[in-house]
Amino acid sequence: MADSTEPRTAPPTPPPPGAAPDDAYLEKRSLRRGSAGPLLLTGLGVAYVVSGDFSGWNNGLAQGGFGGLALAALLMGVMYTCLVFALAELASVLPTAGGGYGFARRALGTWGGFLTGTAILIEYVLAPAAISIFIGDYVESLGLFGLTSSWPVYLACFVIFIGIHLWGVGEALRFSLVVTAIAVAALIVFALAAVTDFHVGALNDIPADKDAFGASSWLPFGILGIWAAFPFGMWFFLGVEGVPLAAEETKDPARTLPKAMAAAIGVLLLLALVTFLTATGARGAAALQSVGDPLVQALQPHGKPTVVSRIVNYAGLAGLVASFFSLIYAGSRQLFALSRAGYLPRFLSLTSRRKAPYLGLLVPGALGFALAAATGDGARMLNVAVFGATISYALMALSHIVLRRREPGLARPYRTPGGILTSSIAFVLACSALVATFLVDVTAAFIALGVYAVALAYFALYSRHRLVASAPEEEFAALAAAEAELDRG
């Protein structure tokens, strides 16, 4: 019998509900570190977006005319630039695969983290499905493989490109860089060819709507047309904010991510200016406002294909592939991070021997293929994705503002130029873009809200009680809470 005077040890404190019991949990959910350097990350940022230079943006001409879309693209370019610099700071502070969700988790709590992560997930699950439809349309229009139906193309896209991602992140990012370089080179070739037919008068050839407030030859649909063109101005930049999702697979993320993000947005701003101006000036705003291949049409004023137009046509397919491929990557990493932390079912974050989140790739891929094959409505799905994106932009910009005010002493290896002013500009413009989505496609906006409502019900009733305390984003938040408690003490 033990001596009654011997001090008794307290029983071990049980882990918090839902916490991982040991390091084995995270070991089964780890990514391949150090796989991406500055060049691959810059290529990733451009790849997310480059398909938008080939088509889609021109539909904004039907909403705002040349002047309206030009101002919308300018304002959206400002929004994305400010957002990228704000996210670069946050990525240097919290370099985890959670990206925007991780930033919002630290600044806005579990609800803010889930709201942001879900909005990002809506964007990165639906956008690849939409782009697979556009790829199918391209393949059909080019007469490739003798296909008269697009669903085999959708299936091939998801099977082949998810297979490359399963092979490994380094291989996937190198493939993305090569395809993106082809697409960017084609845009340069296009601009050099189109500028020879440039006419200033072609820019404002859409007749003005006399009933629209502020209508003119440059703003044919008036002041409101600028606002309605916001979602199409976003097409030149949509997705670049996903670069921080590669943080855990990056060499020296605190230094590399800000440089790569700045380089990517710089390239995209230049491509947007050159592509938009030369295409509209070569063929005219009226002729391009509703076509599916504006760059090809800009080079074919008489409807006859040329050598350059054929090059651009095939390169447009390369641009679509680059964006599809990179968005698959982004969606898998966002799903991986949310699952690893317990916000979504944990089995979705398991990684393979090659450190790829295989279920995070396969499950959204299967869902994307099913949506593409069942609906064939790429424009509607992309509008839903844009709605999710604008919500996430507002919340991520707000996260930067909150952290700057609440934790001014936080170590920041990179600091956003302009500080809170920069993120405040991004926040206001993101909210404006969110409202503008209702002007373009009310149905898409309500579909996104419906998906949001289902996800929030799942979080409120189930997953918020089962979060994983040892997940990186949760550990960052717990550390911040402990430091705040010490400061108050």
C-alpha positions in Angstrom: 0.0 0.0 0.0 1.4 3.4 -1.0 2.5 5.8 1.7 -0.5 8.2 2.4 2.0 11.1 2.7 3.3 10.6 -0.8 2.0 13.5 -3.0 -0.5 12.4 -5.5 -0.2 13.5 -9.1 -3.3 14.9 -10.7 -4.8 12.8 -13.5 -3.8 13.9 -16.9 -5.9 16.6 -18.5 -7.9 15.1 -21.3 -7.4 16.7 -24.7 -10.0 19.2 -25.8 -12.9 17.8 -27.8 -11.9 17.0 -31.3 -8.2 17.5 -30.7 -5.7 15.2 -32.5 -4.3 12.7 -29.9 -0.7 12.8 -31.3 1.5 13.8 -34.1 0.3 10.9 -36.2 -2.8 12.9 -37.2 -0.7 15.6 -38.8 1.8 13.2 -40.3 -1.0 11.7 -42.3 -1.9 15.2 -43.5 1.4 16.8 -44.5 2.3 18.3 -47.8 5.7 18.2 -49.6 7.6 21.2 -48.3 10.0 23.3 -50.3 8.6 22.3 -53.7 7.8 25.8 -55.0 10.2 28.7 -55.6 9.5 32.3 -56.8 9.2 31.4 -60.5 6.8 28.5 -60.0 4.6 30.6 -57.6 4.6 33.6 -60.0 3.6 31.2 -62.8 0.9 29.8 -60.5 -0.6 33.3 -59.9 -0.7 34.1 -63.6 -2.1 30.6 -64.4 -5.1 31.1 -62.2 -6.1 34.0 -64.3 -4.8 33.8 -67.8 -7.8 32.2 -69.4 -9.8 35.3 -68.5 -7.7 37.3 -71.0 -8.8 35.1 -73.9 -12.6 35.3 -73.3 -15.3 36.3 -70.9 -14.2 39.9 -70.1 -15.7 41.1 -73.4 -19.2 40.4 -72.1 -18.6 43.5 -69.9 -18.8 45.6 -73.1 -22.5 44.7 -73.2 -22.9 46.0 -69.7 -20.9 49.2 -69.7 -19.5 49.7 -73.2 -15.8 50.4 -73.7 -15.6 53.3 -71.1 -17.7 51.4 -68.5 -15.7 48.3 -68.8 -12.4 50.2 -68.8 -13.3 52.0 -65.6 -14.6 48.7 -64.1 -11.3 46.9 -65.0 -9.3 49.8 -63.6 -11.1 49.7 -60.3 -11.0 45.9 -60.1 -7.3 46.1 -60.9 -6.9 48.5 -58.0 -8.9 46.2 -55.7 -6.8 43.1 -56.6 -3.5 45.0 -56.3 -4.5 46.3 -52.8 -5.7 42.8 -51.9 -2.6 41.1 -53.1 -0.4 43.4 -51.0 -2.5 42.9 -47.9 -2.5 39.1 -48.4 1.3 39.2 -48.9 1.7 40.6 -45.4 -0.7 38.0 -44.0 1.0 35.2 -45.8 4.3 36.2 -44.3 2.8 36.1 -40.8 0.7 32.9 -41.2 2.4 30.8 -43.9 -0.1 27.8 -43.9 -2.1 26.0 -46.6 -5.2 27.6 -45.2 -4.5 30.9 -47.0 -7.4 33.3 -46.7 -9.2 31.1 -44.3 -6.2 30.9 -42.0 -5.9 34.7 -42.0 -9.6 35.2 -41.2 -9.4 32.5 -38.5 -6.7 34.5 -36.7 -8.5 37.8 -37.1 -12.2 37.0 -37.0 -12.4 33.8 -35.1 -13.8 30.4 -36.0 -17.0 31.8 -37.7 -15.0 34.3 -39.7 -12.5 31.6 -40.7 -15.3 29.2 -41.9 -17.2 32.0 -43.7 -14.0 32.9 -45.6 -12.9 29.4 -46.3 -16.3 28.4 -47.6 -16.5 31.4 -49.9 -13.0 30.5 -51.3 -14.1 26.9 -51.7 -17.2 27.9 -53.7 -14.9 29.9 -56.1 -12.3 27.1 -56.5 -14.7 24.2 -56.9 -17.1 25.9 -59.4 -14.5 27.7 -61.5 -12.8 24.6 -62.7 -16.2 23.0 -63.6 -17.0 26.1 -65.6 -13.7 26.2 -67.4 -13.9 22.5 -68.3 -17.1 23.4 -70.2 -15.3 26.2 -72.0 -12.5 23.8 -72.9 -15.1 21.4 -74.3 -16.6 24.2 -76.4 -13.1 25.1 -77.7 -12.3 21.5 -78.6 -15.6 21.2 -80.5 -15.2 24.5 -82.3 -11.7 23.6 -83.4 -12.9 20.2 -84.6 -10.4 18.3 -82.5 -10.7 14.5 -82.2 -13.9 14.6 -84.2 -16.0 15.2 -81.0 -19.6 16.3 -81.3 -20.3 16.1 -77.6 -18.2 17.8 -74.8 -18.7 15.5 -71.8 -15.7 13.3 -72.8 -13.6 16.4 -72.8 -14.8 17.3 -69.3 -14.0 13.8 -68.1 -10.5 13.8 -69.7 -9.7 17.2 -68.1 -10.5 16.0 -64.6 -8.9 12.6 -65.0 -5.7 13.7 -66.7 -5.0 16.9 -64.8 -5.9 15.5 -61.4 -3.6 12.6 -62.2 -0.7 15.1 -62.7 -1.5 16.7 -59.3 -1.5 13.3 -57.7 1.9 12.7 -59.1 3.4 15.5 -57.1 3.2 19.2 -56.5 6.5 20.0 -58.0 5.6 18.2 -61.3 2.2 19.9 -61.3 3.5 23.4 -60.8 6.2 22.9 -63.6 3.5 21.7 -66.0 1.4 24.7 -65.1 4.3 27.1 -65.7 4.9 25.6 -69.2 1.3 25.9 -70.3 1.0 29.4 -68.8 4.1 30.5 -70.7 2.6 29.3 -74.0 -0.6 31.2 -73.3 1.2 34.4 -72.3 3.4 34.2 -75.4 0.3 33.9 -77.5 -1.2 37.0 -75.9 1.9 39.0 -76.8 1.7 37.7 -80.4 -2.0 38.7 -80.5 -1.3 42.2 -79.2 1.5 42.8 -81.8 -0.8 41.6 -84.6 -3.9 43.5 -83.4 -2.3 46.8 -82.8 -1.7 47.2 -86.6 -5.5 47.4 -87.0 -6.1 49.7 -84.0 -8.6 52.5 -84.5 -9.7 54.8 -81.7 -13.1 55.1 -83.3 -13.7 51.4 -82.8 -13.6 51.7 -79.1 -16.9 53.6 -78.7 -19.0 52.2 -81.5 -21.8 51.0 -79.2 -24.8 53.4 -79.5 -25.6 55.3 -76.4 -28.8 54.5 -74.5 -30.4 57.9 -74.2 -32.5 56.7 -71.2 -29.5 55.8 -69.1 -28.2 58.4 -66.6 -24.9 59.8 -67.7 -24.9 58.0 -71.1 -22.4 59.1 -73.7 -20.4 57.5 -76.6 -17.8 56.3 -74.1 -20.4 55.3 -71.5 -23.3 54.0 -73.7 -25.1 52.5 -70.7 -24.5 55.4 -68.3 -22.9 55.5 -64.9 -24.7 52.3 -63.7 -23.0 50.4 -66.6 -19.6 50.9 -64.8 -20.9 49.1 -61.8 -22.6 46.4 -63.8 -19.3 45.7 -65.6 -17.4 45.1 -62.3 -17.7 41.2 -62.4 -16.3 41.2 -66.0 -13.4 43.5 -65.0 -12.6 40.9 -62.4 -12.0 38.3 -65.2 -8.6 39.8 -65.8 -7.5 39.0 -62.2 -9.9 36.4 -60.7 -7.9 33.8 -58.8 -4.5 35.5 -58.2 -5.4 35.7 -54.5 -4.9 31.9 -54.3 -1.1 32.0 -54.3 -0.8 31.9 -50.5 -2.5 28.5 -50.6 0.9 27.1 -51.6 2.6 28.4 -48.4 3.3 25.0 -46.9 4.9 23.8 -50.1 7.1 26.9 -50.6 10.7 27.5 -50.0 11.1 30.3 -47.4 7.4 31.4 -47.7 7.8 34.6 -45.6 10.1 36.0 -48.3 9.1 34.1 -51.4 5.3 34.6 -51.3 5.2 38.4 -51.3 7.7 38.6 -54.2 5.8 36.1 -56.3 2.4 37.7 -55.6 3.7 41.2 -56.5 5.3 39.8 -59.7 2.1 37.9 -60.7 -0.2 40.9 -60.2 2.3 43.1 -62.2 2.2 40.7 -65.1 -1.6 40.4 -65.0 -2.1 44.2 -65.0 0.1 44.5 -68.0 -1.7 41.7 -69.9 -5.1 43.2 -69.0 -4.2 46.6 -70.4 -2.7 45.3 -73.6 -5.3 42.7 -74.4 -8.3 44.8 -73.6 -7.1 47.9 -75.5 -5.8 46.1 -78.6 -8.7 43.7 -79.0 -11.4 46.3 -78.7 -9.5 48.8 -80.9 -8.9 46.3 -83.6 -12.5 45.0 -84.1 -14.7 47.3 -82.2 -16.7 47.1 -78.9 -20.0 46.3 -80.7 -18.6 43.3 -82.6 -16.9 41.8 -79.5 -19.5 42.4 -76.8 -21.1 38.9 -77.0 -18.7 36.6 -78.9 -17.1 33.6 -77.2 -13.6 34.1 -78.7 -13.0 37.9 -78.8 -9.3 37.7 -79.5 -9.8 35.4 -82.5 -12.6 37.6 -83.8 -10.4 40.7 -83.4 -7.9 39.2 -85.8 -10.6 38.1 -88.3 -12.5 41.3 -89.4 -13.8 39.6 -92.5 -14.4 36.2 -90.8 -11.5 34.5 -92.6 -8.9 32.7 -90.4 -5.3 33.9 -90.5 -2.1 32.2 -89.3 -2.0 34.5 -86.2 -5.7 33.9 -85.5 -5.2 30.2 -85.6 -2.2 30.5 -83.2 -4.3 32.5 -80.8 -7.2 30.1 -81.1 -5.1 27.1 -80.1 -3.3 29.2 -77.4 -6.7 30.1 -76.0 -7.1 26.4 -75.3 -3.7 26.4 -73.5 -4.9 29.4 -71.4 -8.0 27.5 -70.4 -6.0 24.4 -69.5 -3.6 26.5 -67.4 -6.4 28.1 -65.4 -8.3 24.9 -65.0 -5.1 23.1 -63.8 -4.1 25.7 -61.3 -7.6 26.2 -59.9 -7.8 22.4 -59.3 -4.7 22.9 -57.2 -6.1 25.8 -55.2 -9.4 24.1 -54.5 -7.6 21.0 -53.2 -5.4 23.0 -50.8 -8.3 25.0 -49.4 -10.3 21.8 -48.9 -7.2 20.2 -47.3 -6.7 23.0 -44.8 -10.4 23.2 -43.8 -10.6 19.4 -43.4 -7.3 19.2 -41.5 -8.6 21.7 -38.9 -12.0 19.9 -38.6 -14.2 22.4 -40.3 -15.0 19.8 -42.9 -14.8 16.0 -42.6 -11.3 15.1 -41.6 -10.8 12.2 -44.0 -10.7 14.8 -46.9 -7.3 16.0 -45.7 -5.4 12.7 -45.9 -2.3 12.8 -48.1 -0.7 10.1 -50.2 2.9 8.8 -50.1 3.8 11.6 -52.5 2.2 14.1 -50.1 -0.7 15.0 -52.3 -4.2 15.5 -50.7 -5.7 12.8 -52.9 -9.3 13.0 -51.6 -9.1 16.8 -51.7 -8.4 16.4 -55.4 -10.7 13.5 -56.2 -13.9 14.6 -54.4 -14.1 18.2 -55.8 -13.0 16.8 -59.2 -15.9 14.3 -59.2 -18.3 17.1 -58.1 -17.0 19.4 -60.8 -17.4 16.8 -63.5 -20.9 16.0 -62.4 -21.9 19.7 -62.5 -20.3 20.3 -65.9 -21.9 17.2 -67.5 -25.3 17.8 -65.9 -25.7 21.5 -66.6 -23.3 22.6 -69.4 -23.8 26.1 -68.1 -20.3 27.4 -67.6 -21.3 31.1 -67.5 -23.8 30.5 -64.6 -21.2 28.5 -62.6 -18.6 31.1 -63.1 -21.0 33.8 -61.9 -21.6 31.7 -58.7 -17.8 31.4 -58.3 -17.4 35.2 -58.7 -20.0 35.7 -56.0 -18.1 33.5 -53.6 -14.9 35.2 -54.5 -16.1 38.7 -53.7 -17.3 37.6 -50.2 -13.9 36.1 -49.5 -12.1 39.3 -50.7 -14.1 41.5 -48.3 -13.4 39.1 -45.4 -9.7 38.8 -46.2 -9.3 42.6 -46.5 -11.2 43.0 -43.2 -8.8 40.4 -41.6 -5.8 42.6 -42.5 -7.5 45.6 -41.0 -8.4 43.8 -37.8 -4.9 42.3 -37.3 -3.2 45.6 -37.9 -5.4 47.3 -35.2 -5.6 44.4 -32.7 -2.0 43.1 -33.0 0.2 46.0 -34.0 3.3 44.3 -32.5 2.9 41.1 -34.4 6.1 40.2 -36.3 5.6 41.0 -39.9 8.4 39.9 -42.2 6.6 41.8 -45.0 4.5 44.9 -44.5 1.7 46.1 -46.9 2.6 49.4 -48.5 0.0 51.9 -47.3 -1.1 49.7 -44.4 -4.7 49.8 -43.4 -5.5 52.3 -46.1 -4.6 49.7 -48.8 -6.7 47.0 -47.3 -9.6 49.4 -46.7 -9.6 50.3 -50.4 -9.8 46.6 -51.2 -12.6 46.1 -48.7 -14.8 48.9 -50.1 -14.3 47.8 -53.7 -14.9 44.1 -52.8 -18.2 45.0 -51.2 -19.1 47.0 -54.3 -18.3 44.1 -56.6 -20.4 41.8 -54.4 -23.4 44.0 -54.9 -22.7 44.2 -58.6 -23.0 40.5 -59.0 -26.8 40.9 -58.4 -26.9 43.3 -61.3 -25.5 40.7 -63.6 -27.0 37.3 -62.5 -29.4 37.3 -59.6 -30.0 33.6 -59.9 -26.3 32.8 -59.5 -26.1 35.0 -56.5 -28.9 33.2 -54.8 -27.5 29.8 -55.7 -24.3 30.8 -54.0 -26.2 32.0 -50.9 -28.1 28.7 -50.8 -24.8 26.8 -50.8 -23.5 29.1 -48.1 -26.6 28.5 -46.0 -26.2 24.7 -46.1 -22.5 25.0 -45.2 -23.2 27.3 -42.3 -25.8 25.0 -40.9 -23.3 22.1 -41.1 -20.7 24.2 -39.2 -23.2 25.6 -36.6 -24.7 22.2 -35.8 -21.7 19.9 -36.1 -18.2 20.8 -37.1 -17.5 23.8 -34.9 -17.7 21.4 -31.9 -15.1 19.1 -33.4 -12.2 21.4 -34.5 -8.7 20.0 -34.3 -6.6 22.0 -31.8 -3.3 21.0 -33.3 -4.0 22.1 -36.8 -1.6 25.0 -37.8 -4.3 27.6 -38.1 -5.9 26.7 -34.8 -2.5 26.7 -33.1 -1.8 30.2 -34.4 -5.2 31.4 -33.1 -4.6 29.7 -29.7 -1.2 31.3 -29.4 -2.6 34.7 -30.2 -5.3 34.2 -27.5 -2.7 33.2 -24.9 -0.6 36.2 -25.7 -3.6 38.5 -25.4 -4.4 37.0 -22.0 -0.9 37.6 -20.8 -1.0 41.2 -22.0 -4.3 41.7 -20.1 -2.7 40.1 -17.0 
